Amino acid sequence: MNRAALLLLDLLYPNRCDCCGQRIRYDAAVCGECAGQLADLRTPYAVWAQQQTEAVPWADGAAVWRYADAARSGILAMKDGMRGFGRYAGKALAAEVRAHLPAETVTCVTWTPMGRARRRRQGYAHAELLGKTVARELHLPARGDLLSETDTGTRQHSLTREERIEHAKRFLYTGADVRGETVLLCDDILTTGSTLRRCTELLLDAGAERVYIAVIAAALPH
């Protein structure tokens, strides 16, 4: 589609910031104000890791923002079907991976899976969009064949830490060959780490050599 057509389309269907709803340029992802907020929210994975008392099974991680303000609004919009923020965040996450992880050793990218029922309710799998964006930016294979989810219908954000650990058992390994792979596992939010812990352990038990994690945002205590 040429620029004139895009401008006409923008007049009919204005592009809006996924974080706040403000009208923005047809080729923008977030408004200037939210971009400024996101810059202020930059938080490396190490900040989350330093607060943990238990060892994690993954080798290292990358995170872009703290889960608050514009980052929180953007992620909630992404889960609500607004894909623009997912692509924007995926590019930012790929840059973070390049800067803070040995990306040259990674052989494939995957993501936390979404069961069919939950995918139908949401309309698409946001972690898949994120993972595929990261894979494309890093020029790596995107593998959605490694993990699956048994849909329980339970909303994880309402669970306690102990309940999240139990709830993570809904993730399963598919049996696809992952032996010898160094996997980059993507998700939207890192809170207690129960989901990523479960998925990492499944991949390692299946023969993956190493797993790194990459998330848009880390939830930190106020």
Backbone bond lengths (Angstrom), bond angles and torsions (degrees), N, CA, C in turn:
res aa  C-N    CA-C-N  psi(-1)  N-CA   C-N-CA  omega(-1)  CA-C   N-CA-C  phi
1 M - - - 1.457 - - 1.533 109.41 -
2 N 1.373 117.43 129.96 1.461 119.74 -177.77 1.527 111.45 -78.80
3 R 1.342 115.31 171.29 1.463 120.72 -173.46 1.526 111.59 -63.28
4 A 1.344 117.59 -39.66 1.462 121.02 -179.75 1.527 110.86 -61.68
5 A 1.326 115.88 -41.71 1.464 119.92 179.01 1.525 111.15 -65.59
6 L 1.337 115.80 -38.53 1.463 119.73 178.34 1.519 111.39 -65.35
7 L 1.339 116.99 -39.69 1.464 120.89 178.40 1.525 110.91 -65.21
8 L 1.329 117.02 -41.03 1.462 121.14 177.40 1.524 110.61 -63.88
9 L 1.323 115.83 -43.62 1.463 120.39 178.48 1.526 110.63 -61.37
10 D 1.334 115.90 -36.73 1.463 120.08 -179.88 1.520 111.39 -68.27
11 L 1.340 117.40 -31.18 1.466 120.49 176.58 1.524 110.79 -67.61
12 L 1.329 115.18 -39.62 1.464 120.04 -178.75 1.525 112.10 -77.85
13 Y 1.328 115.59 -40.29 1.469 121.49 -177.94 1.528 108.37 -131.16
14 P 1.319 117.39 82.80 1.475 120.89 -174.28 1.523 112.81 -56.59
15 N 1.323 114.92 137.67 1.461 121.17 175.16 1.525 108.83 -75.53
16 R 1.328 116.56 137.65 1.462 120.51 -178.18 1.529 110.86 -129.83
17 C 1.307 114.69 149.22 1.463 121.69 178.26 1.521 109.57 -64.50
18 D 1.328 117.34 127.25 1.464 120.88 179.07 1.522 112.26 -67.24
19 C 1.317 117.33 -21.07 1.468 120.18 -176.94 1.525 112.78 -83.40
20 C 1.345 117.11 -36.02 1.470 118.98 -174.65 1.520 114.36 -132.22
21 G 1.328 118.76 -11.90 1.455 121.30 179.18 1.513 115.16 88.51
22 Q 1.323 117.99 -1.58 1.465 121.35 -179.57 1.524 110.42 -69.38
23 R 1.336 116.24 143.06 1.463 120.15 179.07 1.529 109.91 -66.16
24 I 1.338 116.12 136.89 1.466 121.64 -178.24 1.528 109.67 -136.38
25 R 1.328 117.14 172.01 1.460 122.05 177.55 1.529 110.80 -56.98
26 Y 1.321 115.29 152.72 1.459 120.20 -177.56 1.521 112.46 -61.03
27 D 1.351 116.89 -26.91 1.460 120.16 -176.32 1.529 112.70 -104.24
28 A 1.341 117.88 12.06 1.466 121.61 179.45 1.524 110.27 -98.00
29 A 1.327 115.94 161.43 1.464 121.18 178.23 1.520 111.62 -107.39
30 V 1.328 116.84 -39.54 1.469 121.59 178.02 1.523 108.47 -135.99
31 C 1.327 116.42 160.09 1.461 120.44 179.55 1.530 110.14 -77.33
32 G 1.323 116.10 168.14 1.458 120.56 -178.96 1.511 113.07 -62.56
33 E 1.330 116.61 -38.98 1.466 119.98 -179.41 1.525 111.16 -64.36
34 C 1.331 116.69 -44.79 1.467 119.83 -179.90 1.530 111.08 -70.21
35 A 1.327 116.88 -34.30 1.469 119.44 175.84 1.523 110.17 -61.59
36 G 1.334 116.57 -37.90 1.458 120.63 176.43 1.513 111.97 -65.78
37 Q 1.342 116.28 -41.70 1.471 120.39 176.25 1.519 110.79 -60.29
38 L 1.324 115.77 -44.43 1.462 120.14 -178.71 1.526 111.12 -63.20
39 A 1.320 116.43 -38.01 1.468 119.58 177.39 1.525 110.66 -61.31
40 D 1.340 116.13 -38.50 1.468 120.51 179.66 1.528 112.29 -71.89
41 L 1.336 116.34 -21.17 1.469 121.19 -177.26 1.527 113.03 -91.22
42 R 1.325 118.08 1.54 1.466 120.15 -178.73 1.523 109.91 -53.82
43 T 1.321 115.56 124.37 1.467 121.31 -176.56 1.519 109.17 -142.91
44 P 1.315 119.85 113.36 1.465 120.92 179.76 1.525 112.07 -69.14
45 Y 1.309 115.04 155.72 1.469 121.59 178.70 1.522 111.68 -54.83
46 A 1.318 118.18 -33.85 1.468 122.19 -176.55 1.523 112.30 -57.58
47 V 1.332 117.48 -30.37 1.471 120.50 179.37 1.524 109.94 -64.54
48 W 1.340 116.88 -43.76 1.469 120.66 176.66 1.524 109.87 -65.72
49 A 1.318 117.15 -45.78 1.466 121.81 -175.63 1.522 111.90 -60.83
50 Q 1.318 117.40 -36.65 1.464 120.98 -178.54 1.525 112.76 -65.82
51 Q 1.324 116.87 -19.33 1.458 120.85 -177.72 1.530 113.07 -92.96
52 Q 1.333 117.06 -1.74 1.459 120.70 -176.53 1.526 111.26 -89.42
53 T 1.317 115.64 142.26 1.464 120.99 179.25 1.523 111.99 -102.80
54 E 1.339 117.37 -13.19 1.462 121.80 179.60 1.527 109.85 -110.47
55 A 1.324 116.15 145.86 1.469 120.81 176.67 1.526 109.78 -66.14
56 V 1.316 116.51 148.49 1.463 121.36 177.88 1.525 109.08 -109.68
57 P 1.339 118.03 152.18 1.465 120.26 -175.89 1.527 114.24 -81.43
58 W 1.334 118.20 -17.21 1.458 119.59 -179.49 1.523 110.70 -82.84
59 A 1.326 116.08 157.08 1.466 121.12 -174.72 1.521 112.64 -73.38
60 D 1.324 117.24 -37.51 1.464 122.32 -179.86 1.526 107.22 -171.38
61 G 1.316 116.59 176.06 1.454 119.41 -177.48 1.511 113.15 -146.83
62 A 1.330 114.42 168.69 1.462 122.02 175.21 1.521 108.16 -135.49
63 A 1.315 116.56 139.52 1.465 122.69 175.87 1.518 108.14 -140.12
64 V 1.325 116.33 152.46 1.462 120.24 -177.32 1.525 111.51 -100.88
65 W 1.342 116.59 -54.36 1.460 120.11 -172.16 1.528 112.20 -127.58
66 R 1.314 115.04 163.23 1.461 121.16 166.45 1.521 107.26 -79.25
67 Y 1.332 116.95 143.01 1.463 121.18 -177.02 1.527 109.57 -78.33
68 A 1.322 116.04 88.72 1.463 122.24 -179.67 1.527 108.49 -163.54
69 D 1.324 116.27 162.49 1.465 123.44 170.78 1.531 112.31 48.69
70 A 1.332 117.94 -125.21 1.464 120.71 -174.24 1.521 112.37 -63.48
71 A 1.334 117.74 -33.58 1.469 120.18 178.36 1.526 110.15 -64.98
72 R 1.317 116.17 -42.81 1.465 120.22 178.81 1.529 110.34 -64.79
73 S 1.336 117.04 -45.66 1.467 120.64 179.95 1.523 111.23 -61.50
74 G 1.324 116.52 -42.12 1.457 120.40 -179.90 1.513 112.53 -64.78
75 I 1.324 117.04 -41.97 1.466 120.85 179.70 1.523 110.71 -66.92
76 L 1.324 117.74 -41.55 1.466 120.54 177.76 1.526 110.58 -63.60
77 A 1.336 117.13 -39.30 1.464 120.61 176.89 1.523 110.82 -64.91
78 M 1.334 116.43 -40.02 1.461 121.64 178.02 1.526 110.40 -60.72
79 K 1.329 116.24 -42.47 1.463 120.10 178.56 1.526 111.54 -68.79
80 D 1.336 115.93 -20.34 1.457 121.54 -179.00 1.523 111.83 -92.82
81 G 1.336 116.63 8.81 1.450 120.43 175.29 1.508 116.16 105.53
82 M 1.347 118.44 -3.20 1.462 121.86 179.20 1.529 109.06 -83.95
83 R 1.313 116.91 103.56 1.465 120.43 -170.17 1.526 114.14 -84.54
84 G 1.325 117.20 -15.49 1.458 120.04 -177.59 1.513 112.61 -58.60
85 F 1.335 116.98 -43.48 1.457 119.66 -179.55 1.524 110.73 -67.19
86 G 1.324 117.47 -33.27 1.459 120.72 178.74 1.515 111.92 -61.86
87 R 1.335 116.35 -43.33 1.469 119.62 178.46 1.531 111.03 -68.94
88 Y 1.328 116.01 -41.02 1.470 121.28 177.73 1.525 110.29 -60.66
89 A 1.332 116.12 -47.73 1.463 120.99 -179.56 1.522 111.50 -67.44
90 G 1.335 116.91 -36.07 1.461 120.33 178.80 1.520 112.12 -61.62
91 K 1.325 116.56 -40.42 1.470 120.09 177.67 1.524 110.92 -66.62
92 A 1.345 116.13 -40.74 1.470 119.79 177.83 1.523 110.70 -64.39
93 L 1.338 116.22 -38.03 1.457 120.40 -179.48 1.526 111.19 -69.02
94 A 1.322 117.21 -39.61 1.467 120.24 177.35 1.527 110.69 -60.52
95 A 1.328 116.77 -40.01 1.466 120.38 177.71 1.525 110.79 -64.66
96 E 1.334 116.50 -37.28 1.467 120.83 178.46 1.529 110.72 -66.73
97 V 1.320 116.43 -39.51 1.468 120.82 177.46 1.527 110.12 -61.98
98 R 1.321 116.29 -45.99 1.470 119.65 178.56 1.525 111.51 -59.07
99 A 1.332 116.08 -37.83 1.467 120.57 -174.60 1.523 113.16 -78.46
100 H 1.347 117.47 -31.99 1.465 119.21 -168.92 1.527 115.76 -122.76
101 L 1.322 118.02 -5.35 1.462 120.74 178.06 1.531 109.07 -125.89
102 P 1.329 117.53 157.38 1.474 120.10 175.82 1.532 110.26 -76.60
103 A 1.327 115.53 72.53 1.465 121.24 -173.63 1.520 112.30 -58.21
104 E 1.323 116.91 -27.79 1.469 120.17 -178.22 1.526 112.01 -68.07
105 T 1.339 117.73 -15.96 1.468 120.75 179.11 1.528 112.42 -92.37
106 V 1.330 117.02 -13.10 1.468 121.20 -178.33 1.527 109.26 -73.62
107 T 1.329 116.26 135.29 1.465 120.13 -178.35 1.528 113.36 -107.35
108 C 1.338 117.85 -17.23 1.461 120.01 177.38 1.526 110.35 -161.45
109 V 1.325 115.43 161.20 1.465 122.53 179.29 1.522 108.65 -119.39
110 T 1.323 116.47 135.78 1.459 121.32 172.16 1.523 108.22 -135.73
111 W 1.326 116.86 -174.54 1.461 121.33 -174.29 1.521 109.49 -151.95
112 T 1.318 116.13 163.42 1.462 119.23 176.52 1.529 107.79 -66.61
113 P 1.325 117.78 129.14 1.462 120.52 -172.00 1.524 112.88 -79.26
114 M 1.320 114.83 165.18 1.457 121.77 176.84 1.522 108.77 -129.14
115 G 1.334 116.58 128.27 1.457 121.57 179.71 1.523 112.36 -67.01
116 R 1.322 116.34 163.14 1.468 121.08 -175.10 1.519 112.72 -61.12
117 A 1.326 116.93 -43.14 1.468 119.74 -177.71 1.522 110.77 -64.13
118 R 1.321 116.32 -43.64 1.463 119.62 -179.93 1.531 110.82 -68.15
119 R 1.333 116.45 -36.23 1.472 120.17 176.93 1.528 110.38 -63.42
120 R 1.332 116.97 -40.49 1.466 120.20 178.33 1.523 110.73 -63.19
121 R 1.339 116.25 -42.97 1.465 119.82 -179.30 1.525 111.30 -64.85
122 Q 1.313 116.97 -40.25 1.465 121.18 -174.42 1.521 112.51 -87.36
123 G 1.332 117.10 -25.44 1.457 120.99 179.25 1.514 114.09 99.27
124 Y 1.315 117.82 -25.99 1.464 122.71 176.75 1.521 107.98 -166.27
125 A 1.334 116.79 169.51 1.464 121.55 -179.69 1.523 108.80 -100.05
126 H 1.334 117.03 108.06 1.466 120.28 -173.76 1.531 112.20 -67.61
127 A 1.337 117.77 -35.46 1.470 119.33 178.83 1.527 110.67 -66.96
128 E 1.325 117.04 -31.57 1.468 120.93 176.68 1.528 110.34 -66.44
129 L 1.339 116.93 -44.42 1.463 120.31 176.32 1.523 110.29 -58.08
130 L 1.320 116.01 -45.01 1.460 121.19 179.53 1.531 110.77 -61.66
131 G 1.340 116.31 -50.05 1.459 120.90 -178.22 1.517 112.90 -61.77
132 K 1.332 116.76 -41.82 1.467 119.90 -179.43 1.525 111.37 -68.74
133 T 1.336 116.54 -34.10 1.463 119.60 176.11 1.523 110.50 -64.88
134 V 1.335 116.32 -45.19 1.467 121.06 178.29 1.527 110.08 -61.82
135 A 1.326 117.18 -45.10 1.470 120.99 -179.80 1.524 111.23 -60.20
136 R 1.321 116.15 -43.26 1.470 119.81 179.65 1.528 111.16 -64.13
137 E 1.334 116.78 -42.58 1.466 120.67 -179.90 1.529 111.71 -65.27
138 L 1.336 116.43 -33.48 1.467 120.81 -178.00 1.526 112.66 -93.61
139 H 1.340 116.62 -1.03 1.472 122.13 -179.69 1.531 110.91 57.87
140 L 1.333 114.64 49.27 1.465 121.42 -179.58 1.525 110.29 -125.04
141 P 1.340 118.06 155.96 1.460 120.52 175.90 1.527 111.18 -64.10
142 A 1.331 116.27 137.33 1.464 122.00 174.33 1.522 108.11 -99.43
143 R 1.334 116.43 119.57 1.464 120.37 -175.69 1.529 111.05 -115.90
144 G 1.325 114.09 106.91 1.455 119.72 176.66 1.511 112.30 -98.93
145 D 1.337 116.26 11.96 1.463 121.17 -175.38 1.527 113.52 -100.09
146 L 1.332 118.18 6.49 1.467 120.15 -171.55 1.524 114.18 -92.37
147 L 1.326 117.02 -35.50 1.462 121.50 -173.20 1.520 110.43 -129.90
148 S 1.325 116.17 154.30 1.463 121.50 176.46 1.521 109.28 -137.76
149 E 1.331 115.45 165.63 1.458 120.79 179.33 1.520 110.10 -127.11
150 T 1.315 116.35 132.66 1.456 121.96 169.88 1.517 107.07 -88.91
151 D 1.321 117.25 113.55 1.464 120.88 -173.75 1.521 110.66 -71.81
152 T 1.343 116.14 123.48 1.466 121.11 179.77 1.518 112.52 -102.41
153 G 1.331 117.36 -14.81 1.457 120.84 -177.40 1.511 113.94 80.77
154 T 1.333 117.45 -0.33 1.465 121.55 -178.59 1.519 110.25 -88.94
155 R 1.334 117.20 135.18 1.460 122.07 176.42 1.525 109.00 -85.56
156 Q 1.334 116.41 117.00 1.458 120.61 -171.10 1.522 113.41 -64.76
157 H 1.341 117.94 -31.95 1.463 119.60 -174.55 1.525 112.56 -63.00
158 S 1.341 117.16 -16.96 1.463 120.35 -178.95 1.529 112.63 -91.03
159 L 1.336 117.96 -0.14 1.460 121.59 -174.01 1.524 112.31 -94.26
160 T 1.333 115.17 153.55 1.461 120.82 173.17 1.526 109.20 -76.40
161 R 1.325 117.00 171.72 1.465 120.93 179.23 1.522 110.89 -57.64
162 E 1.338 117.05 -45.82 1.463 121.24 -178.77 1.526 110.50 -64.80
163 E 1.335 116.53 -39.88 1.462 120.31 179.13 1.529 111.34 -67.74
164 R 1.325 117.40 -34.22 1.463 120.97 177.76 1.528 110.92 -63.98
165 I 1.329 116.20 -40.64 1.468 120.46 179.15 1.523 110.14 -60.87
166 E 1.329 116.53 -44.60 1.464 121.42 179.08 1.529 110.60 -67.41
167 H 1.331 115.45 -41.87 1.466 120.99 -177.93 1.532 111.94 -64.55
168 A 1.337 117.03 -28.05 1.468 121.30 -178.80 1.525 112.37 -66.16
169 K 1.328 117.24 -14.99 1.462 120.27 179.18 1.526 112.29 -67.36
170 R 1.334 116.41 -6.82 1.473 119.30 177.21 1.526 111.78 -71.12
171 F 1.337 117.09 -15.71 1.466 120.76 177.76 1.521 109.86 -84.40
172 L 1.332 116.15 137.17 1.459 122.20 -175.67 1.529 110.27 -133.85
173 Y 1.325 115.32 155.00 1.465 122.21 174.29 1.519 108.30 -86.80
174 T 1.323 117.46 136.89 1.462 121.38 -174.18 1.517 114.11 -82.75
175 G 1.336 117.60 -19.87 1.457 120.97 -174.60 1.514 113.33 101.16
176 A 1.340 118.05 -5.51 1.471 120.88 177.28 1.527 109.98 -63.33
177 D 1.318 116.13 147.85 1.468 120.95 -175.94 1.532 110.73 -70.97
178 V 1.326 115.80 120.68 1.463 121.14 178.35 1.528 110.60 -127.97
179 R 1.341 116.02 9.97 1.467 120.93 -176.31 1.526 111.47 -59.72
180 G 1.333 114.80 130.31 1.451 121.01 177.07 1.516 115.71 79.21
181 E 1.331 117.57 -2.36 1.464 120.45 -177.79 1.531 111.44 -80.26
182 T 1.318 116.03 147.27 1.463 122.04 167.51 1.518 106.04 -105.08
183 V 1.325 115.81 111.26 1.462 122.55 -167.48 1.525 111.17 -103.77
184 L 1.329 115.89 136.17 1.463 121.90 169.64 1.521 106.91 -101.36
185 L 1.323 116.67 115.37 1.464 123.59 -175.36 1.526 108.99 -102.58
186 C 1.342 117.44 119.37 1.466 122.03 -174.55 1.526 112.31 -106.53
187 D 1.322 115.41 146.17 1.463 122.40 174.00 1.522 108.36 -153.63
188 D 1.343 115.93 171.90 1.459 118.17 -178.06 1.523 112.86 -83.41
189 I 1.343 117.98 -51.44 1.460 121.06 -173.75 1.524 110.62 -126.36
190 L 1.310 115.98 139.65 1.465 123.07 172.88 1.524 107.19 -108.34
191 T 1.340 116.06 111.20 1.469 120.30 -178.99 1.521 108.30 -111.11
192 T 1.325 117.48 -89.52 1.468 119.95 175.78 1.523 111.39 -84.82
193 G 1.328 116.56 -20.87 1.459 120.95 -177.79 1.515 113.91 90.02
194 S 1.338 117.91 4.34 1.469 120.13 -175.04 1.532 112.18 -64.76
195 T 1.321 117.73 -41.49 1.467 120.83 179.56 1.523 111.07 -64.39
196 L 1.315 116.90 -49.55 1.465 120.81 -178.73 1.522 111.66 -68.67
197 R 1.317 116.84 -32.55 1.470 120.32 176.01 1.533 109.97 -62.12
198 R 1.324 116.11 -49.61 1.460 120.88 -179.69 1.537 111.06 -59.58
199 C 1.329 116.70 -48.36 1.464 120.17 -178.08 1.527 111.57 -65.27
200 T 1.323 116.73 -39.24 1.467 120.50 177.90 1.520 110.77 -63.17
201 E 1.320 117.06 -46.09 1.465 120.94 -179.49 1.525 111.31 -61.91
202 L 1.335 117.02 -38.50 1.464 120.19 177.12 1.529 110.95 -61.98
203 L 1.312 116.72 -43.57 1.469 120.88 -179.15 1.525 111.65 -67.17
204 L 1.329 116.58 -42.59 1.466 120.13 179.21 1.528 111.07 -66.43
205 D 1.326 116.68 -41.51 1.470 120.62 178.44 1.529 111.25 -63.38
206 A 1.341 116.01 -28.07 1.467 120.52 -179.84 1.526 112.51 -83.52
207 G 1.338 117.16 -3.99 1.456 119.61 175.09 1.513 116.14 113.74
208 A 1.343 117.63 2.32 1.467 118.70 175.81 1.524 109.01 -60.68
209 E 1.311 116.67 139.93 1.465 120.43 -178.81 1.524 111.51 -72.52
210 R 1.339 115.14 -38.02 1.461 119.60 -175.57 1.529 108.34 -160.08
211 V 1.331 116.49 149.68 1.466 121.44 176.07 1.523 109.04 -128.94
212 Y 1.323 115.91 131.82 1.461 122.79 169.07 1.525 107.49 -111.18
213 I 1.314 117.21 150.59 1.461 119.78 176.39 1.527 109.82 -112.81
214 A 1.331 115.34 152.86 1.464 121.56 177.92 1.522 108.17 -143.21
215 V 1.333 116.64 124.58 1.466 121.49 -177.17 1.528 110.26 -130.75
216 I 1.326 114.96 151.94 1.461 119.37 175.85 1.520 110.24 -66.47
217 A 1.339 116.01 -45.76 1.462 118.99 -172.96 1.516 111.45 -142.56
218 A 1.321 114.89 149.64 1.464 122.14 175.46 1.522 108.61 -113.17
219 A 1.324 116.01 131.15 1.462 121.14 177.08 1.521 108.64 -83.71
220 L 1.322 116.22 122.11 1.462 121.94 -177.37 1.520 109.84 -122.58
221 P 1.338 117.84 151.34 1.462 120.47 176.05 1.526 110.21 -60.49
222 H 1.314 116.25 147.16 1.472 120.31 178.99 1.520 109.98 -70.12
